[in-house]
Amino acid sequence: MTEIPDDIMRAADSVLEHAQMSAGWNPLVQRGLIARALMAERAKWEAELATLRAENERLEDKAEGLDADLQSALEVIFNRCGPIDWLRMNYPGFNEKMIARAALKGGE
């Protein structure tokens, strides 16, 4: 069973208290008010979740773009400067990959 978040429980308790005062102890009215309050809270949480998912997707796309930009910049550095120490120190393995790629292009 899914646990109900504390703030939703507090909202339900508040609605229940209001229902008891305004509708007496009519259980049908109380249940209706509680159901409406819980549906409103659920809608709020679903809207917030949709916003967070959209932001997560935007940030993932941005990270992928930045990674592609970095790879392109490293290739430009390699092609202009050759295998320099900075590249070897900061991006181990990239230099060997570029040398292998250059060897393949040269062998064609």
C-alpha positions as CSV (number, residue, x, y, z in Angstrom):
1,M,0.0,0.0,0.0
2,T,1.3,3.5,-0.9
3,E,2.0,5.8,2.0
4,I,0.1,9.1,1.9
5,P,2.4,12.1,2.2
6,D,2.2,14.1,5.5
7,D,1.0,17.3,3.9
8,I,-1.9,15.5,2.2
9,M,-2.9,13.9,5.6
10,R,-2.8,17.3,7.2
11,A,-5.0,18.7,4.5
12,A,-7.4,15.7,4.9
13,D,-7.5,16.3,8.7
14,S,-8.2,20.0,8.2
15,V,-11.1,19.2,5.8
16,L,-12.4,16.6,8.3
17,E,-12.3,19.1,11.1
18,H,-14.1,21.7,8.9
19,A,-16.7,19.0,7.8
20,Q,-17.4,18.1,11.4
21,M,-18.0,21.7,12.3
22,S,-20.0,22.7,9.2
23,A,-21.9,19.6,8.4
24,G,-22.4,18.1,11.8
25,W,-21.6,14.5,11.9
26,N,-23.1,13.6,8.5
27,P,-20.7,11.0,7.2
28,L,-21.7,11.4,3.6
29,V,-20.9,15.1,3.6
30,Q,-17.7,14.5,5.4
31,R,-16.6,11.8,3.0
32,G,-17.4,14.1,0.0
33,L,-15.4,17.0,1.4
34,I,-12.5,14.7,2.2
35,A,-12.6,13.2,-1.3
36,R,-12.6,16.6,-2.9
37,A,-9.7,17.8,-0.8
38,L,-7.7,14.7,-1.6
39,M,-8.4,15.0,-5.3
40,A,-7.3,18.6,-5.2
41,E,-4.0,17.6,-3.4
42,R,-3.5,14.8,-5.9
43,A,-4.0,17.2,-8.9
44,K,-1.4,19.6,-7.3
45,W,1.1,16.7,-6.9
46,E,0.5,15.5,-10.4
47,A,1.1,19.0,-11.8
48,E,4.3,19.4,-9.8
49,L,5.5,15.9,-11.0
50,A,4.8,16.9,-14.6
51,T,6.8,20.1,-14.2
52,L,9.7,18.2,-12.6
53,R,9.7,15.6,-15.4
54,A,9.8,18.3,-18.0
55,E,12.7,20.0,-16.3
56,N,14.5,16.7,-16.0
57,E,14.1,16.1,-19.7
58,R,15.3,19.6,-20.5
59,L,18.4,19.1,-18.3
60,E,19.2,15.7,-19.8
61,D,19.0,17.2,-23.3
62,K,21.3,20.1,-22.2
63,A,23.8,17.6,-20.8
64,E,23.8,15.6,-24.0
65,G,24.4,18.8,-26.0
66,L,27.2,19.9,-23.8
67,D,28.9,16.5,-24.0
68,A,28.7,16.6,-27.8
69,D,30.1,20.2,-27.8
70,L,33.0,19.0,-25.6
71,Q,33.7,16.1,-27.8
72,S,33.8,18.4,-30.9
73,A,36.1,20.9,-29.1
74,L,38.5,18.1,-28.2
75,E,38.6,16.9,-31.8
76,V,39.4,20.4,-33.0
77,I,42.2,20.7,-30.4
78,F,43.6,17.3,-31.5
79,N,43.3,18.2,-35.2
80,R,45.0,21.6,-34.8
81,C,47.6,20.7,-32.1
82,G,48.2,17.0,-32.3
83,P,48.6,14.8,-29.2
84,I,49.6,17.4,-26.6
85,D,50.2,16.7,-22.9
86,W,47.1,18.7,-21.8
87,L,44.9,16.4,-23.8
88,R,46.6,13.3,-22.4
89,M,46.4,14.5,-18.8
90,N,42.8,15.7,-18.9
91,Y,41.2,13.1,-21.1
92,P,43.0,9.8,-20.9
93,G,42.1,7.4,-23.6
94,F,40.8,10.2,-25.9
95,N,44.2,10.7,-27.5
96,E,44.5,7.0,-28.3
97,K,41.1,7.0,-29.8
98,M,41.9,10.0,-32.1
99,I,45.2,8.4,-33.1
100,A,43.4,5.2,-34.0
101,R,40.8,7.1,-35.9
102,A,43.5,9.1,-37.8
103,A,45.3,5.8,-38.6
104,L,42.1,4.4,-40.0
105,K,41.5,7.5,-42.2
106,G,45.1,7.4,-43.3
107,G,44.9,3.7,-44.3
108,E,41.9,4.2,-46.6
